[in-house]
Amino acid sequence: MTTTGEHLMHLLRARGVEVVFGIPGVHTIEMYRGLENSGIRHITPRHEQGAGFMADGYARATGKPGVALIISGPGMTNIMTAMGQAYADSIPMLVISAVNAHGRMGSGEGWLHELPNQQATVSGVAAFSRTINRPEELGPALDQAFAVFEGGRPRPVHLEIPLNVVLMPAAGPVEAPSPLAPPAPSPDVLDQAAGLLSDAARPVILAGGGAHGPVRELAEMLDAPVVMTTNGRGLLAHDHPLAVPLSATRPSVRALVADADVVLALGTEIGPTDYDFDEDGGFRIPGTLIRCDIDPTMIRRGPRAALGLVGDARAAAKGLILRLGHRRVGDGAARAEAARAGADLTDAIRRDLVILDALRDALADCVMVGDSTQLTYSGNIGYAPDRPRSYWSSATGFGTLGYALPAAIGASIGTPDRSVLSLCGDGGLQFTLPELASATEAGARVILILHDNSGYGEIKTHMANAGVAPIGVDLYTPNLAAIARANGWRVAEPQTLDELIDAAVTAAGHDGPTMIRITDRLRGSVPLT
């Protein structure tokens, strides 16, 4: 007899799942029965929040859904922060959990891991949350989850299996359904959009994390500068003449957009953390706005669009290229250069960007995963990778701390041939410090760039600027280098930029993880170029 728990693993493998992140518990043992011979690799974090962040990083690096296997009750409440980050950033994540048996769930009798309503608790950070009440419901529920990932706005999906159901005999088809093609905008609306763009003298493209496909080709055809959000970085390489890898909070970028007669927004919600991080209300689109998004509700939020293209950004870009027909020659490169040159960055931000650029150039095709920390804030303002899925952070949208280390572990598991850098502060690292052991155990080749300033430096600065006493921001920080060594990590403590780059190159050549600890003194000594 094959139980529903065993059958689950066969169904996941048939749908292309190669890795699951989870911590076994008494309520998920039956799900693990089928794992041994499934061909699916299991990664054990040290906390369910870490499992969620690992699944998130895996999904961003690979484009495949990240899958987490979680116990009921506290396991689910622990992972909800990670689901909130993934929900905010439209990341495909499948969370499968146990739940108390029928007749016990929500009874209030105090059964192990009992919540009043686990499904309702989780539903606020999921595209949908569903209870599998019979074994035959499991396959269709998985199909619907993957339909969200493949054909809609990808977000976390939660499936819970009651303890009595997971033990029931299961049968039925194992093969996955045929892949879904995401919807394309209607031909009539694409015709209208192409007409507006053909007539534009000063077009600009805003590209977010949902922008995939031939964005570079479309930009070159329109001769349009491309302003990339944090999650859209790499759609154009850092040295492409039309690339504007700068935050839209910068005055020069805002001037570029305000001067545009037509703005095409691809896969971006035009949200405040990307376009108005300081909440000064200075971002404006006075020209004609065309918005393309797979989620029609996003087109009706934020700046008002003259034309809305509901559908996949890749299909929209291809459709526009076919309709435009010829390549424009204009001043797009000059306008992009003016935006880049007028960025008006502080010396501290410029030094941080020198560090990040030097790491990018030394570690070919590397991935950078940022926490809410000063290096990341600078990176969000102006770091430019050379291809998509190479830079992202938790410092926009939901804005969690403790994200970068476990997310980098997930990214490294998913892309073992790429160097994966985790940008952390000492305060954020202590949120998920036990995951140092997880990285060693999994053989993840993570390079942790640790900015150690013994506290929450960014918040301390904000408190000082607001005239608030700096309470709670100066931390007792343990010897993090010693803790890393105790967890099997190599450690380097460079004193100069050259030593930092040498340490990173050396780390990239080793198996296993490396911590590179840097201080404010090193950051302040970086030469401005």
N, C-alpha and C positions, 0 to 999 in steps of 0.2 A: 504493500500500500504506500502510495506517495501522499504525504500530507500537504496541506496548503502552504505550510512554511517551506517545505522542500520545493514545491512547484514554483514558488516565488522566484527562486534563484534561476530555474530553467527559463522562466519568462523574461527575467532581466537580461540574461545572456543572449537570448534570441533577439532582444532589442538593442544589442550592441554594447551593453554595459560591461566594462572591463575592470572597474575599480569601485569598491564601496568603502565608505568611511564610517566607522562605528565602534561603539563600546558594548560588548555583550552584557546582557543582564538576564535575570531569571525569566523575564517575560519575553525575551527574544531568542531563547535557546533553540526553539523549533525552527526559526528562520535560518539559523546557522547550520542546521542539519544538512541542507543541500549545498552549502557553500564549498565544501572541501573538493568536490569533483566538478564544480561548475565552470572552472576556468576564470573565475572572477577573483581578483586580488583584494584582500582585505587589509586596510590600514587602520591601526588603532591609535586614535588621539588620546589625550589625557583628560579631556573634558568634552562634553557634547557641543559646546560652543565652538571648540576647535574643529570638531567634525564638520560642522556647518561651514566654517570659514575655509577648511580644506576643500570641501565640495565646491564652494564658490570659486576658489582659485583654480581648481581643476577645470571647471566649466569655462572660465574666462580664457585660460591658456589654450584649451583644446577646441572650444566651440561645442563640446558634447555636454549633456546634462551631468552635473555632479550628483552623486547618489549617497545618501546617508541612511544608516540603519540604526534606529534609536529606540531606547526603552520608553515605556509609558511614563506619564507623570513628570518627575524631575528631569528626565532626559529631554522631554519635549519643551519644558519651560527653559531649559538651558540652551537649546538650539535656536530658540525664537529670535534672539538678537541677530544671529547670523542670517536667519531667514529674512529678517527686516532689512538688512543690508542688501541681500540679493533681490528682494522685492523692489526696493527703491531703485536699483540699478538694472532691473530687467534681466536677471541672470537665471538660466534654467537649472533648477535644483529639485530633485525628487527626494522627499523625506518619507521614509516608511517606518512606522512605529507599531508597537503593540498597544493595546488598550484592554482594560478589564473585560471579562467575559460578559455576555448578555445576562442581564439580571443582576449584575454587580456594578457595571459602569454607571457612574453618577448616582449610586444608591445612597451615598452619604453614610454608609456603614463602616467606612474606614478600611477598605481593602487596600492592599499594598499598591502604591503609586496612584491611588484614585484621585482624579480631579472631578469637580462637579460636571464639567462638560469639556473634555479635552478637545474635541473637534471645534467647538466654538472658540475656545481659547486660542487655537492656532490659526483660525480662519482669517484673522486680520492681517497676517503676513504671508498669505498663500493665494494663488490664483483660485484654488479650491481645496477644500479639505473634505475627505470622504471616509466613511466607515464601510469596510468590506463585511457585509452581513452574511454572505454565503460564498463558498469557494468559487463558484462560477462567475462571481462579480469581479474577481481580481484581474483577469486578463483584460476585459473591457475598460476597467478603471485605469490600468497602465496605458492602454491605447489612448485614452482621453488625456492622460498626463503628457504623453509624448506628442499629442496633437497640439497642446499648448506650446511645447518647446519648438516644434517644427513649423507650425503654421500660424501662430499668433504672437502676441507679445509675451516672450518667455519670462516666467516668474516661478517661484517655488510652488510645488504641489505637494500636499500631504495626504498620505493614505495610511489609515490605521486599521489593524487587523485584531479583532477581539481574541482573547486567549482560547476560547472554545472553538472559534473558526480556524485558527492557525493549526489546530490538531485534526481537523476534519479531512477525510480523503478528498483528493483533488484530481481532476482529469481535464482533458480538453486540449485544444490546439496550443502549441508552444510557439509556433512561428509568429513573427511580428507582421503586422499589416504593411502594405506598401507605403513608402514614404509619402508625406504630404508636400505639395508645392505651396508655398505661402502665397497669399492673394496678391495680384498685381493691380495697380490703379487702372481705372477704366480708360480705354483708348481715347474717348472724347475729352476727358480731363487732361490726359497726357498731351493731346493736341493743343489744348488751351495753354498749358504750361510751357510747351515748346514755343508757342507763338510769343508769349510774354518774354521768354528768355532770349529769343532771336532778336527781339526789338530792343533789348536792354543795352545801354551803353556802358553801365558800370555794375555788372552783376557780382554778387558775392554768394558763396555757399557756406551755410552753417552745418557742420557735420558732427553728429553725436555718436553715442555707442551703438545705436541701431542702424547706422549707415554702413552698409556692406557693399561689396561689388565694385564696379568700375567708377569710383568717385574721381580718381585721378584723371581718367580718360574724359569724363564729363567736364571736369574743371578745365582741362586743356582745350577742349572743344569750345567752351564758353569764354576762355581766357579769364576765369573767375578766381580770385583769391579764395582759399578754403580756410575758414576759422574752425578749428577742431576743439571740441570739449575735451576734458580730461579722458573720458572713456572713448573718445574718437581719435585720440592721438595715434599717429602712424599710418593713417589713411593716405597721407602724402608723406614721403620721406623728409627728414629734417632739412635737407639741402635742396628740396624742390622749390623752384622760384615762386610758385603759387601758394606754398605752405605758410599758414599763419598759426603756428603752434603756441599761441599765447592766449591767456585767459581773456574773455570778453569783459573782464573788469578793468582792463588797461585802457586808458584814454585813447591811445592811438588805434586800438582795435574797435572801440566804440565809434570813433570818427570814421573808420573805414566802412562800418556797417551803416552808419547814419548817412553817409554819402552815396550809398548804393541806390540805384533806381529800382532794381529787382533783387530780392533776397530769396534764395532757395534753401529751406531748412530740411535736412534729411536726417531722420531718425534721432531727433533731439527734442526733448520736451521744453526746451528753452527755459529751464528751471533756474531759480535764483542762485543756487550754489555754483552754477557754471557761469551765469551771466550777470549776477548782481550779488556776489559773495559778501561785499561790505554793506549791502542793503541801503545803498544811497540813491537808488532809483534812476541811475544815470544811463542805463542801457535802453536805447530806442531804435525802432525800425520804422522810420518815416516812409520808406519806399514801399513798393508792392511786395507783399510777403506771400510766397508759395510754401505750403507746409506739406511734407510727405511723412506719414507715420502709419505703422501697421495697426495702431490703436486709434480709432476715430475720435475717442474722447479727448486724446491729447491735442488734436487739431483745434478743439473748441476751448482749450485752456491757454492762458497766457496771451501773448500778442495775437491780435486778430488777423486771420489769414484772408487774403483776397481770393485764394484758391486752395482747396484742400485735396491732396492726393492720398486716398486711403489704400494702403497696401505696402508691400515689401520694398525697402529702399533699393535693393539690388535690381529688382524688376523695374522700378521707376527710373533708375539711372540708365539701364539698358534701353528702355523705351524712349527716353529723352534723347539719347545719343543717336538712335535710328532716325528720329524725327528732325534733329537739328541738321544733320547731313554734311556740314562743312565746318572747318575749324576757323574760329575767329582769331584775328591778330589785333591786339590792342594794348592797353596799358595795365593789364592785370598784374604782371610781375612787378611793375613799378609801384602799384598801389599796395601789393603785399609787402614789398620791401619797406615802404614808408611806415606801414603798421609795425613791422618788426623793429625798425630802427628807432621808432618813437615810443618804445615800450615803457621808458621811464622807470627802470627798476632800481631798487635800493642796492647798495654795495653788498649787503648781506645776501640778498636774493641772487645777485649776479655771481657771487662766490659759490653759492650752492649749485647754481646751474653749471658753473665750470666743473665742479666735482661730478655731477651727473653726466654731463657731456663727455668728460674724460673716461668715465666708466663705460659709457655706451661705445665709445670709439675703441677702447681696449678689449672689450668683451663682445666680439661680433655676435649679433643676433641675440642679445641678452634680453631678459624679461625683468622689469622692475615692478615690485609690488609695495605700495606705500601704506603706512599707518597714518593716523592723525598726528603728524610730527613735523618739525620745521623743514627738514629736507623735502618732505612730501609737499608741504604748502608751496615751497619754491618751485618744485617740479610741476605742480598743477598750474602755476603761473606761466611757465615757459619751457618745460622740458619737451624735447621732440625725439621720439624713437623713429626707427626707419620702416616699421611695418606694423599693422594692427596686432592686437593681442600681445603687446609688448610693454605697456605701461597702464597701470590703473591704481586706484587707491580707495581707501575708505573715508577720505577726508571731504568727500562731496556727498550729497544726498543724505542718507541716514547718519553717516558720520560716526562710526564706532571706533573705539580704541581696542587694541589687542588683536587687530585683524591681520597685520602684515605677515607675521611669522607663520601661522597656520595656513594662510592663503598661499604663501610662497611654497610651503611644503606640498600643498595640493597641485600647484602649478608645476613644480619639479617632478612630481609623480606622473603628471600628464604629458610633460615634455622633457624627458630625461636627457635629451641631447642639447638642451639650451641651458645657459647659465641663468639662474634665477636669483635675483637680488631682493632681499627684504629690507625696506627702509623703515627703521624703528627708532623710537626714543626710549630711554630707560624707563619712563613712566608707563608707556604703552606696552613695552615688552613684559612688564611684570603682571599685566592682565593675563597673559598666556605663557608664562615662563615654563610651565611643565612641558610644553610642546617641544622644547629643546630635546627632550628624550625621544619624543615621537619621531623627529627628523632623523636622529641617529638610528633608531630601530628600523625605519623605513628605507634607510640609505639615500635619503633625499640630499641632493647636492645644492643645498641652499647656501648663499653667501649673505650673511646678516650684516648689514651696515648699521651699526648701533651708534646713535648720537647720544652720548651719556653726559647730561648736564645736571644730574642729581635732582630731577624734579620735573614738574610740568611747566617748562620754560615759556611756551607760547601763552598759556593761561596767566602766568605770572606777569608777563608783559601787558596783557590786556587789563589785568587788575590794576597795575600801576598807572596805565593810561586813564583808567576810569576813577582814579583816586581811591581805590579800595585796598585795604591792607592785604598783603599777600599771605593769606591764611590757607593752609592745606596744600600748598604748591611746592614747598621745599621738602623733599622726601628723604628719608633714610634709604639710601640705595645700597644694597649688598654688593659684594664683589661679583659682578655679573660675569667677568672673564673667568673667574674661578668656578662659578656655577656652570658655565658653558663647558669648561674642560672636564668637570665632573660628569657631564652628560655626553662625553665622547666627542666634543667639538674641538677643532683646531681654533686657535685664537691668535690674532695679530693686533697690535696696538701701534699703528703708524703715527708718526709725528709730522709728516709733510704730505702734500698731495702726491708727490712722486712715490713715496713709500706706500701710500694708500692704493695707488693703481697697481704697483708691483704686488702688493698683498692680494688684491683681487684677481690678478692674472694667475698667481700661484694657486689660489683657492680654486679657480676654474679648472685647473689641471688635476685636482685631487678628487677622489671619490669621497663622499660624505660631506658634512656641513662645516662651515667656517664662520666664526664671528670676527668681524673687523670693527674694533671699538675706536670711535673718533670723538674728539672733544671740541668745545667751542674754540679752544686755542688753535687747533688745526683748521677749523672752518675759517677763522679770522685771518689765518696766514696764507690762504689761497690767493695767488696773484690774479688780478683782474686782467682779462684779455679781451 
